[in-house]
Amino acid sequence: MIEPMLAQLKSNNINLEEPWLLEPKYDGERLIAQRKGDNITLWTRRDIQVSYKFPEIVSALKKNINGDNWILDGEITIIGGFRQLLKRNVENKFKISILSRKIPATYNIFDILNWDGKDVLKIPLIERKSLLLKAVHLDEFINLVNFQELNDLKKHLDYNLKAGFEGIVLKKKLIPHMNLLKGLESGLR
């Protein structure tokens, strides 16, 4: 499994001279989604396979992501926040079936790591975002995380906090995936 990039909490002193993309910080659980042929697996950042716990996400990924060989990075959320998501942490197949309908999850995709069997980690973030826009079809269970160029840090942070997000995540627009260049992503709260 490819390790997900992890945000570093920062409060100030960020060099904003380079172009940055801004995304809202979700209150959920980080998941890597992988498809090889007809098989889709969901992995936590602790390398635990949880596909069986989110059948609605697996089904939506099969229908709404072009291609049959890809790896995506995103955050799974549930209306009501992380506490509601914890209610989905069950092992019983019958309970999983009921909960997937009663409190369905959404997979919020913010990066693509592999496309059509090709590693895309070395291409700049903005080009990977372009790939996502072509590959993903939205529905009630699949969401593309909004991104925009940073121009007014305080305004963006205030807006996202008022909208119910945990904060914002800044990513350098023109760099490859963070696992190749550690330490260049910053999370703000």
VOLOZA-200430 format. One line per field, with one value per atom (N, C-alpha, C): residue in three letters; atom name; x, y, z. Coordinates in Angstrom, 3 decimals. Layout:
// VOLOZA-200430
residuo <- c(ALA,...)
atomo <- c(CA,...)
c1 <- c(X,...)
c2 <- c(Y,...)
c3 <- c(Z,...)
***
This chain:
// VOLOZA-200430
residuo <- c(MET,MET,MET,ILE,ILE,ILE,GLU,GLU,GLU,PRO,PRO,PRO,MET,MET,MET,LEU,LEU,LEU,ALA,ALA,ALA,GLN,GLN,GLN,LEU,LEU,LEU,LYS,LYS,LYS,SER,SER,SER,ASN,ASN,ASN,ASN,ASN,ASN,ILE,ILE,ILE,ASN,ASN,ASN,LEU,LEU,LEU,GLU,GLU,GLU,GLU,GLU,GLU,PRO,PRO,PRO,TRP,TRP,TRP,LEU,LEU,LEU,LEU,LEU,LEU,GLU,GLU,GLU,PRO,PRO,PRO,LYS,LYS,LYS,TYR,TYR,TYR,ASP,ASP,ASP,GLY,GLY,GLY,GLU,GLU,GLU,ARG,ARG,ARG,LEU,LEU,LEU,ILE,ILE,ILE,ALA,ALA,ALA,GLN,GLN,GLN,ARG,ARG,ARG,LYS,LYS,LYS,GLY,GLY,GLY,ASP,ASP,ASP,ASN,ASN,ASN,ILE,ILE,ILE,THR,THR,THR,LEU,LEU,LEU,TRP,TRP,TRP,THR,THR,THR,ARG,ARG,ARG,ARG,ARG,ARG,ASP,ASP,ASP,ILE,ILE,ILE,GLN,GLN,GLN,VAL,VAL,VAL,SER,SER,SER,TYR,TYR,TYR,LYS,LYS,LYS,PHE,PHE,PHE,PRO,PRO,PRO,GLU,GLU,GLU,ILE,ILE,ILE,VAL,VAL,VAL,SER,SER,SER,ALA,ALA,ALA,LEU,LEU,LEU,LYS,LYS,LYS,LYS,LYS,LYS,ASN,ASN,ASN,ILE,ILE,ILE,ASN,ASN,ASN,GLY,GLY,GLY,ASP,ASP,ASP,ASN,ASN,ASN,TRP,TRP,TRP,ILE,ILE,ILE,LEU,LEU,LEU,ASP,ASP,ASP,GLY,GLY,GLY,GLU,GLU,GLU,ILE,ILE,ILE,THR,THR,THR,ILE,ILE,ILE,ILE,ILE,ILE,GLY,GLY,GLY,GLY,GLY,GLY,PHE,PHE,PHE,ARG,ARG,ARG,GLN,GLN,GLN,LEU,LEU,LEU,LEU,LEU,LEU,LYS,LYS,LYS,ARG,ARG,ARG,ASN,ASN,ASN,VAL,VAL,VAL,GLU,GLU,GLU,ASN,ASN,ASN,LYS,LYS,LYS,PHE,PHE,PHE,LYS,LYS,LYS,ILE,ILE,ILE,SER,SER,SER,ILE,ILE,ILE,LEU,LEU,LEU,SER,SER,SER,ARG,ARG,ARG,LYS,LYS,LYS,ILE,ILE,ILE,PRO,PRO,PRO,ALA,ALA,ALA,THR,THR,THR,TYR,TYR,TYR,ASN,ASN,ASN,ILE,ILE,ILE,PHE,PHE,PHE,ASP,ASP,ASP,ILE,ILE,ILE,LEU,LEU,LEU,ASN,ASN,ASN,TRP,TRP,TRP,ASP,ASP,ASP,GLY,GLY,GLY,LYS,LYS,LYS,ASP,ASP,ASP,VAL,VAL,VAL,LEU,LEU,LEU,LYS,LYS,LYS,ILE,ILE,ILE,PRO,PRO,PRO,LEU,LEU,LEU,ILE,ILE,ILE,GLU,GLU,GLU,ARG,ARG,ARG,LYS,LYS,LYS,SER,SER,SER,LEU,LEU,LEU,LEU,LEU,LEU,LEU,LEU,LEU,LYS,LYS,LYS,ALA,ALA,ALA,VAL,VAL,VAL,HIS,HIS,HIS,LEU,LEU,LEU,ASP,ASP,ASP,GLU,GLU,GLU,PHE,PHE,PHE,ILE,ILE,ILE,ASN,ASN,ASN,LEU,LEU,LEU,VAL,VAL,VAL,ASN,ASN,ASN,PHE,PHE,PHE,GLN,GLN,GLN,GLU,GLU,GLU,LEU,LEU,LEU,ASN,ASN,ASN,ASP,ASP,ASP,LEU,LEU,LEU,LYS,LYS,LYS,LYS,LYS,LYS,HIS,HIS,HIS,LEU,LEU,LEU,ASP,ASP,ASP,TYR,TYR,TYR,ASN,ASN,ASN,LEU,LEU,LEU,LYS,LYS,LYS,ALA,ALA,ALA,GLY,GLY,GLY,PHE,PHE,PHE,GLU,GLU,GLU,GLY,GLY,GLY,ILE,ILE,ILE,VAL,VAL,VAL,LEU,LEU,LEU,LYS,LYS,LYS,LYS,LYS,LYS,LYS,LYS,LYS,LEU,LEU,LEU,ILE,ILE,ILE,PRO,PRO,PRO,HIS,HIS,HIS,MET,MET,MET,ASN,ASN,ASN,LEU,LEU,LEU,LEU,LEU,LEU,LYS,LYS,LYS,GLY,GLY,GLY,LEU,LEU,LEU,GLU,GLU,GLU,SER,SER,SER,GLY,GLY,GLY,LEU,LEU,LEU,ARG,ARG,ARG)
atomo <- c(N,CA,C,N,CA,C,N,CA,C,N,CA,C,N,CA,C,N,CA,C,N,CA,C,N,CA,C,N,CA,C,N,CA,C,N,CA,C,N,CA,C,N,CA,C,N,CA,C,N,CA,C,N,CA,C,N,CA,C,N,CA,C,N,CA,C,N,CA,C,N,CA,C,N,CA,C,N,CA,C,N,CA,C,N,CA,C,N,CA,C,N,CA,C,N,CA,C,N,CA,C,N,CA,C,N,CA,C,N,CA,C,N,CA,C,N,CA,C,N,CA,C,N,CA,C,N,CA,C,N,CA,C,N,CA,C,N,CA,C,N,CA,C,N,CA,C,N,CA,C,N,CA,C,N,CA,C,N,CA,C,N,CA,C,N,CA,C,N,CA,C,N,CA,C,N,CA,C,N,CA,C,N,CA,C,N,CA,C,N,CA,C,N,CA,C,N,CA,C,N,CA,C,N,CA,C,N,CA,C,N,CA,C,N,CA,C,N,CA,C,N,CA,C,N,CA,C,N,CA,C,N,CA,C,N,CA,C,N,CA,C,N,CA,C,N,CA,C,N,CA,C,N,CA,C,N,CA,C,N,CA,C,N,CA,C,N,CA,C,N,CA,C,N,CA,C,N,CA,C,N,CA,C,N,CA,C,N,CA,C,N,CA,C,N,CA,C,N,CA,C,N,CA,C,N,CA,C,N,CA,C,N,CA,C,N,CA,C,N,CA,C,N,CA,C,N,CA,C,N,CA,C,N,CA,C,N,CA,C,N,CA,C,N,CA,C,N,CA,C,N,CA,C,N,CA,C,N,CA,C,N,CA,C,N,CA,C,N,CA,C,N,CA,C,N,CA,C,N,CA,C,N,CA,C,N,CA,C,N,CA,C,N,CA,C,N,CA,C,N,CA,C,N,CA,C,N,CA,C,N,CA,C,N,CA,C,N,CA,C,N,CA,C,N,CA,C,N,CA,C,N,CA,C,N,CA,C,N,CA,C,N,CA,C,N,CA,C,N,CA,C,N,CA,C,N,CA,C,N,CA,C,N,CA,C,N,CA,C,N,CA,C,N,CA,C,N,CA,C,N,CA,C,N,CA,C,N,CA,C,N,CA,C,N,CA,C,N,CA,C,N,CA,C,N,CA,C,N,CA,C,N,CA,C,N,CA,C,N,CA,C,N,CA,C,N,CA,C,N,CA,C,N,CA,C,N,CA,C,N,CA,C,N,CA,C,N,CA,C,N,CA,C,N,CA,C,N,CA,C,N,CA,C,N,CA,C,N,CA,C,N,CA,C,N,CA,C,N,CA,C,N,CA,C,N,CA,C,N,CA,C,N,CA,C,N,CA,C,N,CA,C,N,CA,C,N,CA,C,N,CA,C,N,CA,C,N,CA,C,N,CA,C,N,CA,C,N,CA,C,N,CA,C,N,CA,C,N,CA,C,N,CA,C,N,CA,C,N,CA,C,N,CA,C,N,CA,C,N,CA,C)
c1 <- c(0.842,0.000,0.880,0.437,1.127,0.720,1.688,1.416,0.717,-0.363,-0.996,-0.126,-0.229,0.454,-0.270,0.471,-0.136,0.161,-0.866,-0.693,0.093,0.846,1.553,0.837,0.525,-0.170,0.773,0.325,1.095,0.164,0.739,-0.090,0.316,1.587,2.078,3.357,4.013,5.336,5.370,4.398,4.386,4.804,5.751,6.230,5.173,4.485,3.395,3.824,5.132,5.615,5.366,5.369,5.102,3.595,3.132,1.690,1.202,0.141,-0.444,-1.880,-2.315,-3.729,-4.273,-5.514,-6.176,-7.331,-7.485,-8.607,-9.191,-10.487,-11.039,-10.510,-10.370,-9.929,-11.173,-11.362,-12.541,-12.349,-13.466,-13.487,-13.923,-12.990,-13.326,-12.136,-12.078,-10.971,-10.313,-9.004,-8.225,-8.284,-8.574,-8.601,-7.933,-7.168,-6.632,-7.561,-8.064,-8.919,-8.113,-8.172,-7.399,-8.279,-8.148,-8.871,-7.879,-8.021,-7.298,-8.341,-8.708,-9.768,-11.092,-11.772,-13.057,-12.913,-11.697,-11.468,-11.145,-11.948,-11.711,-11.439,-10.345,-10.024,-9.864,-10.258,-10.120,-9.161,-8.148,-7.122,-7.045,-6.949,-6.729,-5.259,-4.931,-3.524,-2.688,-3.341,-2.631,-2.557,-2.843,-2.733,-3.737,-4.937,-6.010,-7.024,-7.373,-8.325,-9.742,-10.539,-11.880,-12.968,-12.703,-13.669,-15.028,-15.032,-16.278,-17.144,-16.554,-17.320,-18.060,-17.678,-18.269,-18.705,-19.691,-20.105,-20.656,-21.265,-21.807,-20.694,-19.536,-18.397,-17.776,-17.596,-17.025,-17.887,-19.203,-20.118,-20.056,-20.038,-19.989,-18.664,-17.566,-16.280,-16.288,-16.878,-16.948,-17.717,-18.787,-19.654,-19.131,-18.415,-18.165,-16.727,-15.806,-14.424,-14.059,-13.651,-13.256,-12.049,-11.977,-10.820,-10.962,-10.043,-10.089,-8.743,-7.865,-6.571,-6.112,-6.446,-6.131,-5.959,-5.370,-5.259,-5.614,-6.560,-7.023,-6.735,-6.614,-6.396,-7.545,-8.154,-9.278,-9.639,-10.771,-11.260,-12.711,-13.010,-14.380,-15.066,-16.266,-17.005,-18.452,-19.099,-20.522,-21.142,-22.349,-23.048,-23.139,-22.742,-22.711,-21.297,-20.323,-18.929,-18.330,-17.154,-16.356,-17.043,-17.770,-18.479,-19.500,-20.184,-21.118,-20.365,-19.198,-18.388,-17.965,-17.681,-17.282,-18.377,-19.624,-20.727,-20.662,-19.929,-19.776,-18.671,-17.968,-16.853,-17.367,-18.064,-18.598,-18.085,-18.137,-17.655,-18.796,-19.953,-21.085,-21.633,-21.688,-22.127,-23.552,-24.436,-25.816,-25.869,-25.123,-25.091,-24.463,-23.416,-22.774,-23.781,-24.576,-25.581,-26.611,-27.074,-28.059,-27.446,-26.253,-25.623,-25.234,-24.894,-24.533,-25.722,-26.931,-28.143,-28.628,-28.493,-28.993,-28.084,-26.777,-25.818,-24.721,-25.085,-24.138,-22.946,-21.853,-20.612,-20.428,-19.541,-19.111,-17.600,-17.084,-15.636,-15.271,-14.525,-14.106,-12.691,-12.561,-11.293,-10.520,-9.236,-8.419,-7.134,-6.815,-5.601,-5.705,-4.942,-4.826,-3.344,-3.052,-1.668,-1.219,-2.187,-1.899,-3.083,-2.803,-3.874,-3.569,-4.511,-4.361,-3.106,-2.831,-1.674,-0.352,-0.380,0.857,0.984,2.155,2.463,2.430,1.605,1.536,2.058,2.764,3.274,4.278,4.950,6.001,5.473,4.221,3.712,3.180,3.188,2.738,1.286,1.007,-0.327,-1.412,-1.211,-2.245,-2.576,-1.599,-1.863,-2.612,-2.313,-3.061,-4.516,-4.736,-6.108,-6.843,-6.165,-6.764,-7.161,-6.307,-6.646,-7.910,-7.993,-9.175,-10.450,-10.385,-11.567,-12.062,-11.160,-11.532,-11.989,-11.474,-11.698,-12.931,-13.356,-14.371,-15.723,-16.764,-18.152,-18.776,-19.338,-19.861,-21.214,-21.476,-22.806,-22.941,-23.976,-24.205,-23.120,-22.304,-21.267,-19.858,-19.717,-18.401,-18.373,-17.349,-17.201,-15.750,-15.544,-14.202,-14.028,-12.956,-12.687,-12.406,-13.120,-12.905,-11.505,-10.916,-9.608,-9.600,-8.776,-8.617,-7.254,-6.843,-5.562,-5.719,-4.696,-4.692,-4.412,-5.248,-4.962,-5.104,-6.015,-6.200,-6.353,-5.258,-5.218,-6.274,-6.344,-7.289,-8.730,-9.030,-10.388,-10.780,-9.881,-10.171,-10.340,-9.480,-9.571,-10.888,-11.229,-12.491,-13.690,-13.685,-14.797,-14.983,-13.891,-13.974,-14.362,-13.899,-14.313,-15.813,-16.300,-17.739,-18.575,-18.007,-18.724,-18.726,-18.074,-18.112,-16.917,-15.913,-14.712,-13.779,-12.804,-11.854,-10.820,-10.675,-9.678,-9.413,-8.174,-7.796,-6.481,-6.262,-5.010,-4.417,-3.148,-2.430,-1.465,-1.443,-0.527,0.139,1.433,2.139,1.667,1.257,0.599,1.477,2.749,3.612,4.574,4.340,5.270,4.663,5.531,5.013,4.422,3.958,3.340,4.301,3.753,4.549,5.414,5.041,5.884,7.219,7.281,8.552,9.300,8.548,9.158,8.481,8.906,8.287,8.350,7.323,7.374,6.925,6.310,5.919,4.424,3.677,2.246,1.998,1.118,0.819,-0.667,-1.073,-2.474,-2.644,-3.671,-3.906,-5.223,-5.243,-6.482,-6.572)
c2 <- c(-1.189,0.000,1.243,2.269,3.554,4.304,4.846,5.623,6.929,7.283,8.580,9.722,10.873,12.061,12.489,12.915,13.402,14.883,15.644,17.083,17.345,18.423,18.880,20.118,20.134,21.264,22.462,23.568,24.813,25.924,26.933,28.065,29.327,29.520,30.717,30.376,31.397,31.271,30.315,30.399,29.591,30.490,30.017,30.788,30.704,31.792,31.813,32.381,32.464,33.015,32.065,30.761,29.784,29.607,29.101,28.882,27.694,27.912,26.895,26.623,25.385,25.036,24.860,25.224,25.148,24.166,23.329,22.391,22.462,22.188,22.107,20.867,20.944,19.816,19.111,17.852,17.073,16.396,16.120,15.417,13.978,13.143,11.769,10.860,9.807,8.863,8.770,8.862,8.801,7.398,7.298,5.997,6.080,5.045,4.833,3.824,4.163,3.248,2.735,1.426,0.821,-0.114,-0.010,-0.933,-1.645,-2.957,-3.812,-4.730,-4.462,-5.238,-4.986,-6.055,-5.919,-5.795,-5.896,-5.879,-4.466,-3.963,-2.659,-2.883,-2.281,-2.368,-0.970,-0.826,0.415,0.149,1.001,0.825,2.056,1.838,2.950,3.332,4.438,4.854,3.930,3.069,2.066,0.729,0.752,-0.421,-1.530,-1.112,-2.062,-2.009,-3.168,-3.246,-3.189,-2.197,-1.961,-1.940,-2.519,-2.492,-3.033,-4.104,-4.759,-3.871,-2.875,-1.994,-0.887,-0.661,0.428,-0.073,-0.980,-1.533,-0.480,0.573,1.628,2.384,2.519,3.202,2.317,1.036,0.110,0.089,-0.018,-0.042,1.264,2.399,3.704,3.898,3.424,3.539,2.741,1.547,0.726,1.441,2.134,2.791,4.154,4.854,6.276,6.690,5.732,6.060,5.342,6.106,5.515,4.601,3.573,2.691,1.568,0.624,-0.516,-0.799,0.230,0.066,1.437,1.768,3.079,3.007,4.070,4.254,5.703,5.891,7.222,7.462,8.723,9.132,10.044,9.782,10.598,10.409,10.960,10.938,10.470,9.488,9.006,9.774,10.273,11.063,10.594,11.018,10.752,12.038,12.341,13.510,13.341,14.377,14.306,14.214,14.031,14.077,12.749,12.847,11.673,10.767,11.336,10.499,9.595,10.107,9.269,8.184,8.553,7.590,6.426,6.704,5.643,4.581,4.962,3.992,2.954,3.266,2.329,1.307,1.441,0.539,-0.745,-1.551,-2.834,-3.951,-5.165,-6.325,-7.194,-7.127,-7.973,-7.580,-8.545,-8.266,-7.731,-8.234,-7.760,-6.296,-5.943,-4.555,-3.632,-4.130,-3.333,-3.014,-4.009,-3.819,-2.764,-2.835,-1.864,-0.469,-0.382,0.922,1.594,0.801,1.403,2.105,1.713,2.392,3.470,3.208,4.140,5.364,5.155,6.261,6.053,6.323,6.085,7.041,6.553,7.327,7.973,8.951,9.597,9.506,9.163,9.150,10.438,11.288,12.601,12.472,12.520,12.234,13.526,13.515,14.697,14.438,13.185,12.949,11.608,11.472,10.227,9.859,8.608,8.163,7.241,6.588,5.649,5.717,5.792,5.884,4.961,4.122,3.187,2.330,1.981,1.154,1.884,3.217,4.001,4.869,4.867,5.702,7.169,7.985,9.409,10.282,9.675,10.415,11.506,11.332,12.281,13.508,13.473,14.650,15.674,16.952,17.990,17.792,18.255,18.131,18.662,19.810,20.398,19.490,18.760,17.810,16.582,16.149,15.031,15.445,16.690,17.194,17.158,17.507,17.463,16.026,15.066,13.649,13.267,13.708,13.398,13.936,15.154,15.764,14.954,14.304,13.473,12.081,11.586,10.190,9.979,10.999,10.814,11.373,10.577,11.002,11.041,12.171,12.358,11.675,11.231,10.777,10.987,10.418,10.671,10.099,9.160,8.527,8.924,9.616,10.000,11.514,12.142,13.586,13.920,14.910,15.454,16.637,16.626,17.722,18.983,20.047,21.326,21.829,22.453,23.065,24.380,25.287,26.578,27.138,28.095,28.739,29.647,29.636,30.459,31.904,32.822,34.235,35.021,34.635,35.322,34.256,33.940,32.829,32.963,34.104,34.282,34.162,34.756,34.686,33.232,32.462,31.057,30.239,30.468,29.723,30.023,31.287,31.672,31.079,31.157,30.615,29.118,28.357,26.908,26.512,27.248,26.962,27.218,28.322,28.630,27.611,27.017,26.017,24.639,24.516,23.271,22.349,22.809,21.996,22.188,21.286,21.360,22.456,22.926,23.934,23.868,24.139,24.066,23.287,22.782,22.108,22.855,23.218,23.874,22.877,22.849,21.959,22.759,22.575,23.274,22.738,23.656,23.354,22.617,22.911,22.441,21.322,20.680,19.637,18.255,17.231,15.862,15.461,14.231,13.716,13.843,14.105,14.364,13.190,11.991,10.868,10.918,11.687,11.885,13.085,14.060,15.250,15.487,14.816,14.904,16.321,16.675,17.905,19.155,19.046,20.271,20.551,19.711,19.946,20.517,21.469,22.078,22.096,21.693,21.777,22.940,23.714,24.879,24.731,25.154,25.205,26.528)
c3 <- c(0.000,0.000,0.000,-0.704,-0.709,0.552,1.237,2.441,2.071,2.769,2.492,3.000,2.332,2.834,4.096,5.073,6.302,6.452,6.812,6.998,8.269,8.252,9.440,9.948,11.231,11.821,11.899,11.340,11.362,11.808,12.425,12.795,12.045,11.833,11.145,10.396,9.893,9.287,8.106,7.229,6.016,4.866,4.080,2.934,1.829,1.592,0.614,-0.729,-0.972,-2.242,-3.407,-3.153,-4.204,-4.358,-5.506,-5.661,-4.821,-4.061,-3.193,-3.611,-3.407,-3.514,-2.110,-1.949,-0.657,-0.756,0.267,0.360,1.766,1.921,3.275,3.990,5.301,6.127,6.659,6.231,6.606,7.957,8.635,9.913,9.668,9.220,8.887,9.079,8.284,8.343,6.979,6.970,5.751,5.168,3.871,3.207,1.844,1.541,0.203,-0.475,-1.653,-2.421,-3.605,-3.819,-4.895,-5.698,-7.015,-7.903,-8.816,-8.846,-9.792,-10.401,-11.635,-12.278,-11.579,-11.179,-10.487,-8.974,-8.467,-7.029,-6.540,-5.588,-4.963,-3.484,-3.004,-1.579,-1.006,0.245,0.993,2.148,2.281,3.304,4.196,5.514,6.437,6.408,7.040,7.094,7.958,8.717,9.517,8.786,7.486,6.622,6.989,7.399,7.716,6.580,6.044,4.938,5.512,5.060,5.614,4.542,3.385,2.281,2.695,3.469,3.872,4.761,5.406,6.291,5.537,4.277,3.500,2.123,2.086,0.790,-0.159,0.371,-0.488,-1.206,-0.562,-1.177,-2.254,-1.945,-2.926,-4.185,-4.010,-5.149,-5.940,-5.242,-5.915,-6.663,-6.098,-6.783,-8.082,-8.052,-9.276,-10.376,-10.005,-10.986,-11.431,-10.565,-10.792,-11.036,-11.053,-11.363,-12.661,-13.666,-14.945,-14.749,-15.570,-15.544,-14.537,-14.619,-13.705,-13.050,-13.034,-12.381,-11.891,-10.637,-10.081,-8.568,-8.006,-6.556,-6.258,-5.334,-4.947,-3.472,-3.107,-1.722,-1.333,-0.193,0.227,1.685,2.043,3.422,3.401,4.238,4.339,5.457,5.172,6.158,6.214,7.293,7.489,8.014,7.585,8.121,9.639,10.347,11.802,12.349,11.457,11.879,12.293,12.871,13.196,14.214,15.148,16.143,15.471,14.467,13.703,12.929,12.381,11.638,12.531,13.786,14.712,14.867,14.683,14.765,13.659,12.590,11.473,11.719,12.812,13.120,13.778,12.995,13.466,12.565,13.060,12.306,11.776,12.398,12.042,10.664,9.733,8.358,8.295,9.135,9.154,9.591,10.651,11.133,10.074,9.420,8.363,7.266,6.871,5.828,6.236,7.458,7.953,8.052,8.644,8.851,7.531,6.519,5.227,4.586,4.975,4.477,5.450,6.745,7.762,7.924,7.959,8.054,6.997,5.724,4.622,4.674,4.145,4.112,2.739,2.703,1.464,1.403,0.224,0.022,-0.687,0.007,-0.483,-1.034,-2.351,-3.023,-3.235,-2.819,-3.048,-3.816,-4.124,-4.911,-5.627,-6.678,-7.431,-7.441,-7.094,-6.927,-8.048,-8.662,-9.740,-10.692,-11.979,-12.960,-14.129,-14.449,-15.560,-15.385,-14.118,-13.805,-13.804,-13.985,-14.033,-12.782,-12.205,-11.053,-11.490,-10.830,-11.172,-10.026,-9.088,-7.935,-8.323,-9.441,-9.817,-10.554,-10.974,-11.692,-10.686,-11.034,-10.103,-9.658,-8.454,-7.869,-8.802,-9.406,-10.255,-11.442,-11.956,-13.047,-12.534,-11.300,-10.719,-10.476,-10.085,-9.910,-11.251,-12.319,-13.649,-14.017,-13.699,-13.916,-13.150,-11.898,-11.079,-11.719,-12.212,-12.820,-14.014,-14.726,-15.871,-15.450,-14.335,-13.944,-13.080,-12.347,-11.303,-11.736,-11.513,-11.679,-10.291,-9.936,-8.588,-8.414,-7.199,-6.810,-5.307,-4.690,-3.269,-2.378,-2.876,-2.062,-2.475,-3.597,-4.132,-4.318,-3.756,-3.819,-4.155,-4.989,-5.208,-4.266,-3.507,-2.579,-3.394,-3.062,-3.738,-3.471,-4.466,-4.293,-5.046,-4.568,-5.232,-4.898,-5.698,-5.418,-4.206,-3.397,-2.193,-2.565,-2.041,-2.233,-0.932,-0.054,1.229,2.306,2.967,3.921,5.012,5.667,6.774,6.292,5.161,4.606,4.326,3.700,3.393,4.668,5.639,6.895,7.600,7.730,8.388,7.662,6.342,5.555,5.811,5.761,5.930,7.348,8.343,9.723,9.893,9.327,9.415,8.652,7.601,6.797,7.471,8.630,9.371,9.173,8.457,8.277,9.467,9.610,10.712,10.520,9.325,8.990,7.502,7.115,5.709,5.590,4.403,4.073,2.885,3.005,1.921,1.314,-0.018,-0.735,-1.842,-1.979,-3.051,-4.399,-5.246,-6.511,-7.515,-7.531,-8.615,-8.216,-7.081,-6.646,-6.839,-6.867,-6.912,-5.563,-5.464,-4.238,-3.056,-1.890,-0.699,-0.270,-0.593,-0.199,-0.914,-1.998,-2.682,-2.077,-1.606,-0.990,0.348,1.379,2.705,3.251,4.011,4.775,4.067,2.876,2.179,2.255,2.957,3.109,4.501,4.598,5.874,6.120,7.302,7.705,8.656,8.499,9.355,10.095,11.330,12.119,12.812)
***
